[in-house]
Amino acid sequence: MPWTNPTINSLTRMTRALTYLASATALILSGFLTTPAQQSDGLTPPRVEAKLVLGGASFAEPSIPHGIVGGAVRVYLTRRFSVEPEFLYMRHDRHDQDYFIEVNAAYDITDPTKRFVVYGVAGAGNLRNRSDFGGDGIDTSFNTWTASVGGGVKVFLTKRLFVAPEVRVGREPDVRGTVSVGYVLVGRK
């Protein structure tokens, strides 16, 4: 029988629950905030967006859940294709923290002038882990490469303000679920 840590298992469940709760909250809020039926009439597609990212991630076996906070800026190169440098801070506990820099490419599958914009995203970057497992003072920190692929949906609450639940799979971390709160700095006028 494999060894399991009850604290890690409860943190995994808590991370999943928080991700589901944030996604459900975003969808519920989008239903209460009304926008005119012709919201997309005359809107330009986004050109530059900034967003705050919150969520959870899990690293390989045994599952090691991490909370996520960070930010990103998405710059559109065409009407639907964009690049997005992203910085995330991931934390399991004071003995296990990660700094994550990734450059993503995103593609808006649906019309970017609509209220709901479905997109796909993929990226690669660097992960800096700072750790001293067991609290014994032995530094086990390391650098490694990271890559992920996934998708999400931007739900515009106003012409420029949006929430975006997103799910990704990849290498370091294996699974990641986030909800972003973003604002279109240029475009959607």
C-alpha positions as CSV (number, residue, x, y, z in Angstrom):
1,M,0.0,0.0,0.0
2,P,1.6,3.3,-1.0
3,W,2.2,5.9,1.6
4,T,-0.1,8.9,1.5
5,N,0.1,12.1,3.5
6,P,-3.4,13.2,4.8
7,T,-2.3,16.9,4.7
8,I,-1.3,16.6,1.0
9,N,-4.6,14.8,0.2
10,S,-6.7,17.5,2.0
11,L,-4.7,20.3,0.3
12,T,-5.4,18.6,-3.1
13,R,-9.1,18.5,-2.4
14,M,-9.0,22.1,-1.1
15,T,-7.2,23.3,-4.3
16,R,-9.7,21.5,-6.5
17,A,-12.6,22.9,-4.5
18,L,-11.3,26.4,-4.7
19,T,-10.8,26.2,-8.5
20,Y,-14.3,24.9,-8.9
21,L,-15.7,27.5,-6.6
22,A,-13.9,30.3,-8.5
23,S,-15.1,29.0,-11.8
24,A,-18.7,28.7,-10.6
25,T,-18.6,32.2,-9.1
26,A,-17.3,33.7,-12.4
27,L,-20.1,32.1,-14.3
28,I,-22.8,33.1,-11.8
29,L,-21.5,36.7,-11.7
30,S,-21.6,36.8,-15.5
31,G,-25.3,35.9,-15.4
32,F,-26.1,38.7,-13.0
33,L,-24.2,41.4,-14.7
34,T,-26.2,42.4,-17.8
35,T,-24.7,43.9,-20.8
36,P,-26.6,45.3,-23.8
37,A,-27.7,42.7,-26.3
38,Q,-25.7,44.6,-29.0
39,Q,-22.6,44.7,-26.9
40,S,-20.4,43.3,-29.7
41,D,-21.9,45.7,-32.3
42,G,-19.1,48.1,-33.2
43,L,-16.6,46.6,-30.7
44,T,-13.0,46.3,-31.9
45,P,-11.1,43.1,-30.9
46,P,-8.7,43.4,-28.0
47,R,-5.1,44.5,-28.7
48,V,-3.6,44.4,-25.2
49,E,-5.0,42.8,-22.0
50,A,-3.6,42.6,-18.5
51,K,-4.8,40.1,-15.9
52,L,-4.4,38.8,-12.4
53,V,-4.2,35.0,-12.1
54,L,-5.4,32.9,-9.1
55,G,-5.8,29.2,-8.8
56,G,-4.2,25.9,-8.0
57,A,-1.8,23.4,-9.5
58,S,-0.6,19.9,-8.9
59,F,2.9,18.4,-9.4
60,A,3.5,14.7,-10.2
61,E,3.2,11.7,-7.9
62,P,2.7,11.9,-5.1
63,S,0.4,14.8,-5.8
64,I,1.8,18.0,-4.4
65,P,-0.8,20.8,-4.5
66,H,0.2,24.4,-4.9
67,G,-1.7,27.7,-4.7
68,I,-1.1,30.1,-7.5
69,V,-1.0,33.9,-7.8
70,G,0.4,35.9,-10.6
71,G,-0.1,38.1,-13.6
72,A,0.1,38.2,-17.4
73,V,-0.1,40.6,-20.3
74,R,-1.6,39.4,-23.6
75,V,-0.6,41.3,-26.8
76,Y,-2.5,40.5,-30.0
77,L,-0.4,40.1,-33.1
78,T,-3.5,39.5,-35.3
79,R,-7.3,39.6,-34.7
80,R,-7.2,36.2,-32.9
81,F,-3.6,35.2,-32.3
82,S,-1.7,36.6,-29.3
83,V,1.4,36.2,-27.2
84,E,1.3,36.3,-23.4
85,P,4.3,36.5,-21.1
86,E,3.2,35.3,-17.6
87,F,4.7,35.2,-14.1
88,L,3.3,33.0,-11.4
89,Y,4.2,32.4,-7.8
90,M,3.3,28.9,-6.6
91,R,3.4,27.8,-3.0
92,H,2.9,24.5,-1.3
93,D,4.3,25.6,2.1
94,R,7.2,27.6,3.4
95,H,9.5,24.7,2.4
96,D,8.3,24.4,-1.2
97,Q,7.8,27.5,-3.4
98,D,8.1,28.0,-7.1
99,Y,8.6,31.0,-9.4
100,F,7.3,30.4,-12.9
101,I,8.0,32.4,-16.0
102,E,6.3,31.2,-19.2
103,V,5.7,32.7,-22.7
104,N,2.3,31.6,-24.1
105,A,0.7,31.7,-27.5
106,A,-3.1,31.9,-27.5
107,Y,-5.7,31.7,-30.2
108,D,-9.3,33.0,-29.8
109,I,-11.4,30.2,-31.3
110,T,-14.6,32.3,-31.2
111,D,-15.1,35.9,-32.2
112,P,-13.1,38.2,-29.9
113,T,-15.7,40.9,-30.0
114,K,-18.4,38.7,-28.4
115,R,-19.2,38.4,-24.7
116,F,-17.9,34.8,-24.5
117,V,-14.6,34.1,-26.1
118,V,-13.3,30.5,-26.1
119,Y,-9.5,30.2,-26.6
120,G,-6.7,27.7,-26.7
121,V,-3.3,28.3,-25.2
122,A,0.1,26.7,-25.1
123,G,3.4,27.9,-23.6
124,A,6.9,27.0,-22.4
125,G,9.2,28.6,-19.9
126,N,11.3,28.2,-16.8
127,L,10.4,27.1,-13.3
128,R,12.6,28.0,-10.3
129,N,11.9,25.8,-7.3
130,R,13.1,26.9,-3.8
131,S,12.8,24.1,-1.3
132,D,14.3,22.5,1.8
133,F,12.1,19.5,2.3
134,G,11.7,18.3,5.8
135,G,12.8,21.6,7.3
136,D,16.2,20.1,7.9
137,G,18.0,23.0,6.2
138,I,19.2,20.9,3.2
139,D,18.7,23.0,0.1
140,T,17.0,21.0,-2.6
141,S,16.2,23.9,-4.9
142,F,16.4,23.5,-8.7
143,N,15.6,25.1,-12.1
144,T,13.8,23.2,-14.9
145,W,11.8,23.8,-18.0
146,T,8.1,23.9,-18.1
147,A,5.4,23.5,-20.8
148,S,1.6,23.4,-20.9
149,V,-1.4,23.3,-23.2
150,G,-5.0,24.0,-22.4
151,G,-7.9,26.3,-22.9
152,G,-10.4,28.6,-21.3
153,V,-13.2,31.0,-21.9
154,K,-13.2,34.8,-21.3
155,V,-16.5,36.0,-20.0
156,F,-16.8,39.8,-20.5
157,L,-18.7,41.4,-17.6
158,T,-18.4,44.8,-19.4
159,K,-16.9,45.8,-22.7
160,R,-13.4,45.5,-21.3
161,L,-13.5,43.7,-17.9
162,F,-13.5,39.9,-18.0
163,V,-13.1,36.7,-15.9
164,A,-11.5,33.7,-17.5
165,P,-11.5,30.2,-16.1
166,E,-8.7,28.1,-17.6
167,V,-7.4,24.5,-17.4
168,R,-4.0,23.3,-18.6
169,V,-2.0,20.1,-18.5
170,G,1.7,19.8,-19.0
171,R,5.1,19.4,-17.5
172,E,5.9,21.1,-14.2
173,P,3.1,21.4,-13.1
174,D,1.1,18.4,-14.4
175,V,-2.3,20.0,-14.0
176,R,-3.3,23.6,-13.4
177,G,-6.6,25.3,-13.0
178,T,-6.9,29.1,-12.7
179,V,-9.4,32.0,-12.9
180,S,-8.1,35.3,-14.2
181,V,-9.6,38.7,-13.8
182,G,-8.6,40.8,-16.7
183,Y,-9.0,44.2,-18.4
184,V,-8.6,45.1,-22.0
185,L,-6.2,48.0,-22.1
186,V,-6.4,48.6,-25.8
187,G,-9.3,47.6,-28.0
188,R,-13.0,46.6,-27.6
189,K,-14.2,50.2,-28.1
